[in-house]
Amino acid sequence: MPAERTDAWQLAPVLSLEAIRLLHSLGGRIEHDLRAAVLPLSAGSELSERVNPRMLHAGPNERVDSAAGLAEALTRELGVGVSPRVAREKRDRWGRLLVRRRPCTGADGSAGSELVVRVLTIASREFPRRRVGAAPRDEHAAQPSAVMELGEAVQTAIERELPLLLSSEAAGQLRDTVRVGRMKGRPGAATPGRR
């Protein structure tokens, strides 16, 4: 995304395009900043079936290393049994989907609950905040990466094997100068390269 008050660029952890499509198909409302979505409580079961359980998180950050604690917290929030395993890949441990239940009032005035799914990053040496940004538990403390050139930002995401969702401004800047190709031996992974 464009950096404020400069012609440079920044990275910020947001939902991937695939996650946005999935959450929308479950009846979700995607927030404007692309970091969160609100789902009906009834979508909890399907969400737990369609998302890699290693990516889901509930409760305090310390639960990232406790499969039993994570399963208990996710089951409480989603309303269905979930059996996540502890994430072993550094990327999966760093970038999570935080799930929590919150009260809401229906159109008829009845009390109910809804699910909030939000991007959460857990600090790690391989994914420093200054390089890739951060989306900590406190949603108001989210921060983009340090300011950099667009090519440097794209390369930073590629090096860490992170999906890249370009803002319309960034896509416009890269138009006619970048091609996207499939990486050998990595089905589904794409890498941009300069012409």
C-alpha positions in Angstrom: 0.0 0.0 0.0 1.2 3.6 -0.5 2.9 5.1 2.5 1.3 8.2 4.0 2.9 11.6 3.1 5.6 10.1 0.8 5.9 8.4 -2.6 7.2 5.2 -1.0 5.4 1.9 -0.1 4.6 -0.2 3.0 3.5 -3.8 3.7 0.7 -4.5 6.1 -0.7 -7.9 7.2 -4.2 -8.3 5.8 -6.5 -11.2 4.8 -5.4 -13.0 1.7 -7.6 -12.8 -1.4 -8.4 -16.5 -0.9 -9.5 -15.8 2.8 -11.6 -12.8 1.7 -13.4 -15.0 -0.8 -14.0 -17.7 1.7 -15.2 -15.4 4.5 -17.6 -13.7 2.0 -19.0 -17.1 0.9 -19.7 -17.8 4.5 -21.9 -14.7 4.8 -19.1 -12.6 6.2 -18.8 -8.8 6.0 -15.2 -7.8 5.3 -13.9 -4.7 7.1 -12.6 -1.8 5.1 -9.0 -2.2 6.2 -9.1 -5.9 5.0 -7.8 -7.1 8.4 -11.1 -8.5 9.8 -14.4 -9.9 8.9 -17.7 -10.4 10.9 -19.5 -13.7 10.4 -22.8 -15.1 11.6 -22.3 -17.5 14.5 -23.8 -20.3 12.4 -20.7 -20.1 10.1 -18.4 -21.4 12.8 -18.7 -25.0 11.9 -18.0 -24.5 8.2 -15.2 -22.1 8.9 -13.5 -24.7 11.1 -13.9 -27.3 8.2 -12.6 -25.0 5.4 -9.6 -23.3 7.0 -6.4 -25.0 7.9 -6.8 -25.5 11.7 -3.1 -24.6 12.1 -4.0 -21.0 11.0 -6.8 -20.5 13.5 -6.1 -18.9 16.9 -8.2 -18.1 20.0 -7.2 -17.0 23.5 -3.8 -15.5 24.5 -0.8 -15.5 22.2 0.9 -18.1 24.4 -1.6 -20.7 23.2 0.2 -20.8 19.9 2.5 -23.5 21.4 -0.3 -25.5 23.2 -2.5 -27.7 21.0 -4.8 -28.6 23.9 -5.2 -25.0 25.1 -5.8 -23.8 21.5 -8.4 -26.5 20.9 -10.2 -25.6 24.1 -10.3 -21.9 23.2 -11.3 -22.4 19.5 -14.0 -24.9 20.5 -15.4 -22.3 23.0 -15.4 -19.5 20.3 -16.6 -21.5 17.3 -19.1 -23.6 19.2 -17.8 -26.8 17.5 -15.0 -29.2 18.4 -11.7 -28.2 16.7 -8.4 -30.2 16.9 -5.6 -27.9 15.8 -2.0 -29.0 15.8 0.8 -26.7 16.8 2.1 -24.8 13.7 5.6 -25.9 12.8 6.3 -23.6 9.9 7.5 -20.1 10.8 5.1 -18.4 8.5 2.1 -20.3 9.9 3.2 -19.5 13.5 3.6 -15.8 12.7 0.4 -15.2 10.7 -2.8 -16.4 12.3 -6.6 -15.9 12.1 -7.8 -14.8 15.5 -11.4 -16.0 16.1 -13.6 -14.6 18.8 -17.3 -14.5 19.6 -18.9 -11.2 20.5 -22.4 -10.2 21.5 -24.7 -8.5 18.9 -28.3 -7.3 18.6 -30.4 -8.7 15.7 -32.6 -6.6 13.5 -35.6 -7.6 15.6 -33.9 -6.5 18.8 -33.0 -10.0 20.0 -29.6 -10.6 21.6 -27.2 -13.0 19.9 -23.6 -13.5 19.0 -21.4 -13.2 15.9 -17.9 -14.3 15.0 -15.1 -11.8 14.4 -12.2 -13.2 12.4 -9.1 -11.0 12.4 -5.5 -11.1 11.2 -3.1 -11.6 14.1 0.7 -11.7 13.9 2.8 -13.1 16.6 6.3 -11.5 16.8 9.1 -13.6 15.4 12.7 -13.0 14.4 12.1 -14.1 10.8 9.2 -11.7 10.3 10.3 -8.4 11.9 7.7 -5.7 12.2 9.9 -3.2 10.4 10.0 -5.5 7.3 6.5 -6.9 7.1 4.3 -4.9 9.5 2.3 -6.2 12.4 -1.3 -7.0 13.4 -1.1 -7.5 17.1 -3.9 -8.5 19.4 -4.9 -4.9 20.0 -6.4 -4.1 16.6 -5.7 -0.4 17.1 -2.0 -1.0 17.4 -1.6 -2.5 13.9 1.3 -1.0 12.1 2.6 -1.2 8.5 6.2 -1.9 7.7 8.9 0.7 7.4 8.7 2.8 4.2 10.5 1.2 1.2 10.6 1.2 -2.6 7.8 -0.9 -4.2 10.3 -3.5 -5.6 11.8 -3.9 -2.2 8.4 -4.4 -0.6 7.4 -7.1 -3.2 10.8 -8.8 -2.7 10.3 -8.8 1.1 7.0 -10.7 0.7 8.5 -13.1 -1.8 11.4 -14.0 0.4 9.1 -14.9 3.2 6.7 -16.8 1.0 3.8 -14.5 1.9 0.9 -14.0 -0.5 0.9 -10.5 -1.9 -2.4 -8.5 -2.2 -1.5 -5.3 -4.1 -3.5 -2.1 -3.5 -4.9 -0.6 -6.7 -2.2 2.1 -6.6 0.6 -0.5 -6.3 -1.0 -2.6 -9.1 -1.1 0.5 -11.3 2.6 1.2 -10.6 3.6 -2.3 -11.6 1.4 -2.4 -14.7 3.4 -3.4 -17.8 6.6 -3.9 -15.8 5.9 -7.1 -13.9 4.9 -10.5 -15.0 3.5 -13.1 -12.6 4.6 -16.7 -13.1 4.2 -20.1 -11.3 7.2 -21.3 -9.3 8.5 -24.7 -10.3 7.7 -27.4 -7.8 5.3 -25.0 -5.9 1.8 -25.5 -7.3 -0.4 -22.6 -6.4 2.6 -20.3 -5.5 3.1 -17.3 -7.8 6.1 -15.0 -8.0 6.3 -11.6 -9.6 9.4 -10.8 -11.7 10.5 -7.7 -13.5 10.6 -7.7 -17.3 
